Amino acid sequence: MKSLAITLLVATALVAIQSGCERHPASETIPGYSEKMSKKEAQAAQQATHSEPTDPKAPTYFPPKN
């Protein structure tokens, strides 16, 4: 009886896991998604080539050693 209950529990869990929806990529299901992402990737690539300005008077986090 105990093994039958465990078997039924495992079988029910497997059925519940396998009955999920099929996943589709957003580029196929959302109109205009691939164009929007390509613009974002181009902007990110452009920003990656530029260096950020640094502050010559940056705050000191630790006091000088004596």
C-alpha positions in Angstrom: 0.0 0.0 0.0 2.9 2.3 0.9 4.7 1.7 -2.4 1.5 2.2 -4.4 0.9 5.6 -2.8 4.5 6.6 -3.5 4.2 5.4 -7.1 1.0 7.3 -7.6 2.5 10.4 -6.1 5.5 10.2 -8.4 3.3 9.5 -11.4 1.1 12.5 -10.6 4.2 14.7 -10.2 5.6 13.6 -13.5 2.3 14.3 -15.3 2.0 17.8 -13.7 5.6 18.6 -14.7 5.2 17.4 -18.3 1.8 19.1 -18.9 3.2 22.6 -18.9 2.9 25.0 -21.8 5.4 25.0 -24.6 7.8 28.0 -24.3 8.1 30.2 -27.4 10.8 32.8 -27.8 9.7 36.4 -27.5 11.2 37.3 -30.8 8.7 35.0 -32.5 5.6 35.8 -30.5 5.8 39.6 -29.8 5.6 41.8 -32.9 8.5 44.3 -33.1 10.5 42.6 -30.3 13.5 41.7 -32.4 13.8 45.2 -33.8 13.5 46.8 -30.3 16.1 44.4 -28.9 18.5 45.1 -31.8 18.2 48.9 -31.1 19.0 48.3 -27.4 21.9 46.1 -28.3 23.3 48.7 -30.6 23.0 51.4 -27.9 24.7 49.2 -25.4 27.5 48.4 -27.8 27.9 52.2 -28.5 28.0 53.0 -24.8 30.6 50.2 -24.1 33.1 51.9 -26.4 33.0 55.2 -24.5 34.8 55.7 -21.2 33.1 57.3 -18.3 34.5 60.6 -16.9 36.3 60.4 -13.6 36.3 62.9 -10.8 39.8 64.1 -10.0 38.6 65.0 -6.4 37.1 61.7 -5.6 36.1 61.1 -2.0 38.5 59.1 0.2 36.9 56.2 2.0 39.8 55.4 4.4 41.8 57.8 6.4 45.6 58.0 5.5 47.8 55.7 7.6 49.9 57.3 10.2 
